[in-house]
Amino acid sequence: MKPNITISRDSAYIDSPKLTAYYGNQKTDKETEEWLFIVTKNGKEVFSATNSELLEVSFGEGPKDLLIAGLAMYLTR
């Protein structure tokens, strides 16, 4: 099965049978209220990063840029 990639003005995600990666306004940090990047595997959250953390490694500020930054952080942890 091919991954489904969706990008909108407020979010971006990759959905595949192995994992889901999401960045956007639907998931926020409870303390800082920052938008989050989240990776889930088998329905369990396995990684998250705040907007501030993503901006430290991103070359842009759009949802697509921050999704890519989050994936890079997840893959290199």
Buried (B, 14 or more C-beta within 10 A) or exposed (E): EEEEEEBEEEBBBBBEEEBBBBBBEEBBBEEEEBBBBBBBEEEEEEBBBBBEBBBEBBEEEEBBBBBBBBBEBBEEE
